[in-house]
């Protein structure tokens, strides 16, 4: 760490280019970017010069710590959650009344914190679309679904959204995230109320024939692959209890931490073993999304090492010091870049302030961690590229012939007028 203040700004460029590629290439070179092999190539090309620089300048420890103790647990958790939730298949078609749709989204808000926003979104999006198939107006339901289930619902545990898991790996206790319950409840309740009002408005505009079809095309909700909830509970309990807080022997050797990852991997393996292949096929399950995450974050985790070292050394000179500044800057970057490296970056910035007094969580003042965590999760919903599930939900909706707004229309018609005012209220009321 003693060399970190000598890190040249040019070594932060690969990190900026990596995030820029994730933000821009899907919009400009989609045919190139949709192949996972090309994502891996971009990650390797940008990562190699960073690795060479770090190795030549004595930062071997930082490479090992980041890739082994951050990247590996991160991918194992996401991969296992992806595998387990992919084995749960929800079918049915009930009446698409505003109250029913709101209940669907409310259940999604709770599930998102315990099975991850991606898991909850992929579990519920097809039943929501099926339920609303006979409705004429349904794009607004998908937009609120992105806001609630794919993002804001994931604030209560480290399993909910990857930025929170990274804060957990940096020392935030599992139960600490329940302290964000007020922000979670306020935001999701407000969004659900707004959605109910909007959906009631559109329901009244539905043609009588559409309502009639909806009332007659009823199929009971059916859940298959229920045993995967046992494996999901195993992952939750592993993250909650298999750590230094409860297992003191982990402090003897940091590699003992991987007992948690071993159990999480076992849960994913058992899911594969005991879930019929036909069920996963019905769920359109493929390894493509998790491969994409693994390849992209391989590049992100390597290239962000110089950026984090630089921030920890120069934080006091960058002018980001107040709680509200941390909230809005984290939120701004989480809207247009991936919210996970954004959260890690601002955590490093907070570490660099050198605050050692007061109530510290994960090595930084609790109020700063609260601002970073809340903003990273919530503002990920501001654009399609802010959080991984957003594009996935959009793609599934368009596969089912639901016309979704384009990138800028999404912001103009939904996130700026619906989400942003709520996020500002959250800061004014709770994060100050």
C-alpha positions as CSV (number, residue, x, y, z in Angstrom):
1,X,0.0,0.0,0.0
2,X,3.0,2.3,0.5
3,X,3.4,2.7,-3.2
4,X,-0.2,3.5,-3.9
5,X,0.2,7.3,-3.9
6,X,2.6,6.8,-6.8
7,X,0.0,5.1,-9.0
8,X,-0.3,7.2,-12.2
9,X,-3.7,8.3,-13.3
10,X,-3.1,6.5,-16.6
11,X,-3.5,3.2,-14.8
12,X,-7.1,4.0,-14.0
13,X,-7.9,4.3,-17.7
14,X,-8.4,0.6,-18.3
15,X,-11.1,0.6,-15.5
16,X,-12.8,3.6,-17.1
17,X,-12.7,1.9,-20.5
18,X,-14.0,-1.4,-19.0
19,X,-17.0,0.4,-17.5
20,X,-17.5,2.5,-20.7
21,X,-17.6,-0.7,-22.7
22,X,-20.3,-2.2,-20.5
23,X,-22.3,1.0,-20.8
24,X,-21.8,1.8,-24.5
25,X,-21.2,-1.4,-26.5
26,X,-24.6,-2.9,-25.9
27,X,-26.1,0.2,-27.5
28,X,-23.7,0.7,-30.3
29,X,-22.2,-2.7,-31.2
30,X,-24.8,-5.1,-29.9
31,X,-24.0,-7.9,-32.4
32,X,-20.4,-7.9,-31.2
33,X,-21.2,-7.5,-27.5
34,X,-23.9,-10.2,-27.3
35,X,-21.2,-12.9,-27.7
36,X,-19.6,-13.8,-24.3
37,X,-16.3,-14.7,-25.9
38,X,-16.0,-11.0,-27.0
39,X,-16.7,-9.8,-23.5
40,X,-13.9,-12.1,-22.2
41,X,-11.5,-10.7,-24.9
42,X,-12.3,-7.1,-23.8
43,X,-11.7,-8.0,-20.1
44,X,-8.4,-9.8,-20.9
45,X,-7.1,-7.0,-23.2
46,X,-7.8,-4.3,-20.6
47,X,-6.7,-6.4,-17.7
48,X,-3.3,-7.5,-18.9
49,X,-1.5,-4.1,-18.8
50,X,-2.9,-3.5,-15.3
51,X,-1.7,-7.0,-14.1
52,X,1.7,-6.3,-15.5
53,X,2.0,-2.9,-13.9
54,X,0.8,-4.2,-10.5
55,X,3.2,-7.2,-10.5
56,X,6.1,-5.0,-11.5
57,X,5.4,-2.5,-8.7
58,X,5.0,-4.9,-5.8
59,X,1.2,-5.1,-5.6
60,X,1.0,-8.9,-5.7
61,X,-0.9,-9.0,-2.4
62,X,-3.6,-6.6,-3.7
63,X,-4.1,-8.8,-6.8
64,X,-4.5,-12.0,-4.7
65,X,-6.8,-10.3,-2.2
66,X,-9.0,-8.8,-4.9
67,X,-9.3,-11.8,-7.2
68,X,-9.3,-14.6,-4.5
69,X,-11.2,-13.0,-1.6
70,X,-13.5,-10.7,-3.6
71,X,-14.0,-12.0,-7.2
72,X,-14.2,-15.8,-6.3
73,X,-16.8,-15.4,-3.5
74,X,-18.7,-12.9,-5.6
75,X,-19.0,-15.3,-8.6
76,X,-19.7,-18.4,-6.4
77,X,-22.6,-16.6,-4.7
78,X,-24.1,-15.2,-7.9
79,X,-23.6,-18.5,-9.7
80,X,-25.2,-20.6,-7.0
81,X,-28.2,-18.2,-6.6
82,X,-28.5,-18.3,-10.4
83,X,-28.4,-22.1,-10.5
84,X,-30.9,-22.5,-7.6
85,X,-33.4,-19.9,-8.7
86,X,-33.2,-21.3,-12.3
87,X,-34.6,-24.6,-10.9
88,X,-37.8,-22.9,-9.6
89,X,-40.5,-22.7,-12.2
90,X,-43.6,-20.6,-11.6
91,X,-46.6,-21.0,-14.0
92,X,-50.2,-19.9,-14.0
93,X,-52.6,-17.2,-15.3
94,X,-54.8,-15.4,-12.8
95,X,-56.9,-12.2,-13.2
96,X,-54.7,-9.2,-14.0
97,X,-56.5,-6.8,-11.6
98,X,-54.5,-3.9,-10.2
99,X,-54.6,-5.5,-6.7
100,X,-53.3,-8.9,-8.1
101,X,-50.5,-7.2,-10.0
102,X,-49.5,-5.1,-7.0
103,X,-49.4,-8.2,-4.9
104,X,-47.1,-9.8,-7.4
105,X,-44.7,-6.9,-7.3
106,X,-44.9,-6.7,-3.5
107,X,-43.9,-10.4,-3.2
108,X,-41.1,-9.7,-5.6
109,X,-39.8,-6.9,-3.4
110,X,-39.5,-9.3,-0.5
111,X,-38.0,-12.2,-2.5
112,X,-35.4,-9.9,-4.1
113,X,-33.6,-9.5,-0.8
114,X,-33.3,-13.2,-0.2
115,X,-32.9,-14.7,-3.6
116,X,-31.2,-11.7,-5.3
117,X,-32.8,-9.2,-7.6
118,X,-31.8,-11.3,-10.7
119,X,-33.3,-14.5,-9.2
120,X,-36.5,-12.8,-8.1
121,X,-36.9,-11.0,-11.4
122,X,-36.3,-14.1,-13.5
123,X,-38.7,-16.2,-11.3
124,X,-41.6,-13.7,-11.5
125,X,-41.3,-11.9,-14.9
126,X,-42.9,-14.7,-17.0
127,X,-45.8,-15.3,-14.6
128,X,-46.4,-11.5,-14.5
129,X,-46.4,-11.4,-18.3
130,X,-48.6,-14.4,-18.5
131,X,-51.1,-13.0,-16.1
132,X,-51.3,-9.7,-18.0
133,X,-51.3,-11.4,-21.5
134,X,-54.9,-10.5,-22.1
135,X,-54.4,-6.8,-21.0
136,X,-53.9,-4.2,-23.7
137,X,-51.8,-1.8,-21.4
138,X,-48.9,-3.6,-19.8
139,X,-45.6,-1.8,-20.5
140,X,-46.1,0.2,-17.3
141,X,-46.2,-3.0,-15.3
142,X,-42.8,-4.1,-16.6
143,X,-41.3,-0.7,-15.8
144,X,-42.5,-0.8,-12.2
145,X,-41.3,-4.4,-12.1
146,X,-37.8,-3.3,-13.0
147,X,-37.9,-0.6,-10.4
148,X,-39.2,-2.8,-7.5
149,X,-38.3,-6.4,-8.1
150,X,-35.1,-6.0,-10.2
151,X,-33.7,-3.2,-8.0
152,X,-35.2,-1.6,-4.9
153,X,-36.5,-4.8,-3.4
154,X,-32.9,-6.1,-2.9
155,X,-31.8,-3.8,-0.1
156,X,-32.4,-6.0,3.0
157,X,-29.6,-8.5,2.9
158,X,-26.2,-9.0,1.2
159,X,-27.9,-11.6,-1.0
160,X,-30.2,-8.9,-2.5
161,X,-27.8,-7.1,-4.8
162,X,-24.1,-7.6,-5.6
163,X,-23.0,-4.2,-4.2
164,X,-24.3,-5.2,-0.8
165,X,-22.4,-8.5,-0.9
166,X,-19.2,-6.6,-1.7
167,X,-19.9,-4.5,1.5
168,X,-20.5,-7.7,3.4
169,X,-17.1,-9.1,2.2
170,X,-15.5,-5.9,3.5
171,X,-16.8,-6.5,7.0
172,X,-20.5,-5.4,7.2
173,X,-22.4,-8.0,9.3
174,X,-25.2,-9.9,7.6
175,X,-27.8,-8.5,10.0
176,X,-26.5,-4.9,9.6
177,X,-28.4,-4.6,6.3
178,X,-31.7,-5.0,8.1
179,X,-31.0,-1.4,9.4
180,X,-31.8,-0.3,5.9
181,X,-35.4,-1.7,6.4
182,X,-36.9,1.8,6.8
183,X,-35.5,2.9,3.4
184,X,-36.5,-0.4,1.8
185,X,-40.1,-0.2,3.2
186,X,-40.6,3.5,2.4
187,X,-39.3,3.2,-1.2
188,X,-41.0,0.0,-2.1
189,X,-44.3,0.9,-0.4
190,X,-44.4,4.3,-2.3
191,X,-43.6,2.6,-5.6
192,X,-46.3,-0.1,-5.0
193,X,-48.9,2.6,-4.1
194,X,-48.0,4.6,-7.3
195,X,-48.1,1.4,-9.3
196,X,-51.6,0.5,-8.0
197,X,-52.8,4.0,-8.9
198,X,-51.3,3.8,-12.4
199,X,-52.5,0.3,-13.1
200,X,-56.0,1.2,-11.9
201,X,-56.1,4.0,-14.4
202,X,-55.0,1.8,-17.3
203,X,-57.4,-1.0,-16.1
204,X,-60.3,1.3,-16.5
205,X,-59.1,2.1,-20.1
206,X,-59.0,-1.6,-21.0
207,X,-61.5,-2.7,-23.7
208,X,-64.4,-4.8,-22.3
209,X,-63.3,-7.7,-24.6
210,X,-59.8,-7.7,-23.0
211,X,-61.3,-7.8,-19.5
212,X,-63.6,-10.6,-20.5
213,X,-60.7,-12.7,-21.9
214,X,-58.7,-12.0,-18.8
215,X,-61.6,-13.2,-16.5
216,X,-62.0,-16.5,-18.5
217,X,-58.4,-17.5,-19.2
218,X,-57.6,-18.6,-15.6
219,X,-54.9,-21.1,-14.7
220,X,-54.0,-21.6,-11.0
221,X,-50.5,-20.5,-9.9
222,X,-48.3,-23.6,-9.7
223,X,-44.7,-23.8,-8.3
224,X,-42.4,-26.6,-9.5
225,X,-38.9,-27.3,-8.1
226,X,-39.9,-26.4,-4.6
227,X,-37.0,-28.3,-3.1
228,X,-34.8,-25.5,-4.4
229,X,-36.1,-23.3,-1.7
230,X,-34.3,-25.6,0.8
231,X,-31.0,-25.0,-1.1
232,X,-31.8,-21.3,-1.2
233,X,-32.2,-21.3,2.5
234,X,-28.8,-23.1,2.7
235,X,-27.2,-20.2,0.9
236,X,-28.9,-17.6,3.1
237,X,-27.7,-19.4,6.3
238,X,-24.2,-19.8,4.9
239,X,-23.8,-16.1,4.2
240,X,-25.4,-15.2,7.6
241,X,-23.4,-17.6,9.8
242,X,-20.3,-19.0,8.1
243,X,-18.1,-16.0,8.8
244,X,-15.6,-14.6,11.3
245,X,-18.4,-13.3,13.5
246,X,-19.6,-16.9,14.3
247,X,-16.6,-19.0,13.4
248,X,-13.6,-17.7,15.3
249,X,-11.2,-20.3,13.7
250,X,-11.5,-18.3,10.4
251,X,-9.3,-15.6,12.1
252,X,-6.4,-18.1,12.3
253,X,-6.1,-18.4,8.5
254,X,-8.0,-16.2,5.9
255,X,-8.3,-19.2,3.6
256,X,-10.7,-20.8,6.1
257,X,-13.3,-18.2,4.9
258,X,-13.8,-20.5,1.9
259,X,-15.8,-22.9,4.1
260,X,-18.7,-20.6,3.3
261,X,-18.1,-20.7,-0.4
262,X,-17.8,-24.6,-0.2
263,X,-21.2,-24.8,1.3
264,X,-22.7,-22.3,-1.2
265,X,-21.2,-24.3,-4.1
266,X,-22.7,-27.5,-2.5
267,X,-26.1,-25.9,-2.5
268,X,-25.8,-25.1,-6.2
269,X,-24.6,-28.6,-7.0
270,X,-27.5,-30.2,-5.1
271,X,-29.9,-28.0,-7.0
272,X,-28.4,-29.3,-10.3
273,X,-28.6,-32.9,-9.0
274,X,-32.2,-32.9,-7.7
275,X,-33.9,-30.6,-10.3
276,X,-35.2,-32.3,-13.4
277,X,-33.6,-31.1,-16.6
278,X,-37.0,-30.6,-18.2
279,X,-37.9,-28.1,-15.6
280,X,-34.9,-26.0,-16.3
281,X,-35.6,-26.3,-20.0
282,X,-39.1,-25.0,-19.4
283,X,-37.6,-22.1,-17.4
284,X,-35.4,-21.2,-20.5
285,X,-32.4,-21.8,-18.3
286,X,-28.9,-21.4,-19.9
287,X,-25.5,-20.7,-18.5
288,X,-25.1,-17.6,-20.8
289,X,-26.0,-14.9,-18.2
290,X,-23.7,-16.1,-15.5
291,X,-20.9,-16.6,-18.0
292,X,-21.4,-13.0,-19.0
293,X,-21.2,-11.9,-15.4
294,X,-18.0,-14.0,-14.8
295,X,-16.2,-12.6,-17.9
296,X,-17.1,-9.0,-17.4
297,X,-16.4,-8.9,-13.7
298,X,-13.0,-10.7,-14.3
299,X,-12.0,-7.5,-16.2
300,X,-13.7,-5.1,-13.7
301,X,-12.1,-6.6,-10.6
302,X,-8.6,-6.5,-12.1
303,X,-8.8,-3.0,-13.7
304,X,-10.3,-1.5,-10.6
305,X,-7.4,-2.3,-8.3
306,X,-5.3,0.8,-9.3
307,X,-8.4,2.9,-9.1
308,X,-9.2,1.7,-5.5
309,X,-5.6,2.2,-4.4
310,X,-5.5,5.7,-5.8
311,X,-8.8,6.6,-4.2
312,X,-7.8,5.4,-0.8
313,X,-4.6,7.5,-1.0
314,X,-6.1,10.7,-2.5
315,X,-9.7,10.7,-1.1
316,X,-9.2,13.8,1.0
317,X,-8.3,15.8,-2.0
318,X,-11.3,14.8,-4.2
319,X,-14.0,16.9,-2.4
320,X,-16.5,14.0,-1.8
321,X,-16.9,14.0,2.0
322,X,-20.5,14.6,3.1
323,X,-23.1,11.9,3.5
324,X,-25.3,13.4,0.8
325,X,-22.4,13.7,-1.6
326,X,-21.6,10.0,-1.2
327,X,-25.3,9.2,-1.8
328,X,-25.7,11.2,-4.9
329,X,-22.3,10.5,-6.5
330,X,-22.8,6.8,-5.9
331,X,-26.3,7.1,-7.3
332,X,-25.2,9.0,-10.4
333,X,-22.5,6.5,-11.3
334,X,-24.7,3.5,-10.4
335,X,-27.3,4.8,-12.9
336,X,-25.0,4.6,-15.9
337,X,-22.2,2.2,-14.8
338,X,-22.5,-1.1,-13.1
339,X,-23.5,-0.5,-9.5
340,X,-21.2,-3.1,-8.0
341,X,-17.8,-1.5,-8.9
342,X,-19.4,1.9,-8.1
343,X,-20.2,0.8,-4.5
344,X,-16.7,-0.7,-4.1
345,X,-15.1,2.5,-5.5
346,X,-16.9,4.8,-3.1
347,X,-16.2,2.4,-0.2
348,X,-12.5,2.8,-1.0
349,X,-13.0,6.6,-1.2
350,X,-14.6,6.6,2.3
351,X,-11.7,4.4,3.6
352,X,-9.3,7.0,2.2
353,X,-10.9,9.7,4.4
354,X,-9.1,8.1,7.3
355,X,-12.0,8.4,9.8
356,X,-11.2,6.2,12.8
357,X,-13.7,7.4,15.4
358,X,-17.4,7.0,15.8
359,X,-19.5,4.0,14.7
360,X,-17.6,2.2,12.0
361,X,-19.0,-0.6,9.9
362,X,-16.9,-2.3,7.2
363,X,-14.1,0.2,8.2
364,X,-16.0,3.4,7.4
365,X,-18.6,5.5,9.2
366,X,-22.0,3.7,9.3
367,X,-23.8,6.7,7.8
368,X,-21.5,6.6,4.8
369,X,-22.0,2.9,4.3
370,X,-25.7,3.4,4.5
371,X,-25.5,6.1,1.8
372,X,-23.4,4.0,-0.5
373,X,-25.4,0.8,-0.1
374,X,-28.8,2.5,-0.5
375,X,-27.8,4.6,-3.5
376,X,-26.0,1.7,-5.3
377,X,-29.1,-0.5,-5.0
378,X,-31.8,2.1,-5.7
379,X,-30.1,4.1,-8.5
380,X,-29.3,0.9,-10.4
381,X,-33.0,1.2,-11.6
382,X,-32.5,4.6,-13.3
383,X,-31.4,3.1,-16.6
384,X,-31.5,-0.2,-18.4
385,X,-27.7,-0.5,-17.8
386,X,-27.6,0.3,-14.1
387,X,-28.2,-3.2,-13.0
388,X,-27.9,-6.6,-14.7
389,X,-31.6,-7.8,-14.4
390,X,-32.9,-4.6,-16.1
391,X,-31.9,-5.6,-19.6
392,X,-32.9,-9.2,-18.9
393,X,-36.4,-8.2,-17.9
394,X,-36.7,-5.8,-20.9
395,X,-35.6,-8.7,-23.3
396,X,-38.1,-11.1,-21.9
397,X,-40.9,-8.6,-22.2
398,X,-40.0,-7.8,-25.8
399,X,-39.8,-11.6,-26.6
400,X,-43.5,-11.6,-25.5
401,X,-44.4,-8.7,-27.8
402,X,-44.6,-6.0,-25.1
403,X,-43.3,-2.8,-26.6
404,X,-40.8,-1.3,-24.2
405,X,-39.5,2.3,-24.2
406,X,-36.0,2.7,-25.6
407,X,-33.0,3.7,-23.4
408,X,-33.7,7.5,-23.2
409,X,-37.5,7.1,-23.2
410,X,-37.2,4.8,-20.2
411,X,-35.5,7.7,-18.3
412,X,-37.8,10.4,-19.5
413,X,-41.1,8.5,-19.1
414,X,-40.3,6.6,-16.0
415,X,-37.1,6.9,-14.0
416,X,-36.7,10.6,-13.9
417,X,-40.4,11.4,-13.1
418,X,-41.2,8.4,-10.9
419,X,-38.0,7.0,-9.4
420,X,-35.8,10.0,-8.9
421,X,-38.2,12.1,-6.8
422,X,-38.6,9.1,-4.4
423,X,-34.8,8.6,-4.2
424,X,-34.4,12.3,-3.4
425,X,-37.0,11.9,-0.6
426,X,-35.1,9.0,0.8
427,X,-32.0,11.1,1.1
428,X,-33.9,14.1,2.6
429,X,-35.7,11.9,5.2
430,X,-33.2,9.2,6.1
431,X,-29.7,9.8,4.8
432,X,-28.3,13.0,6.2
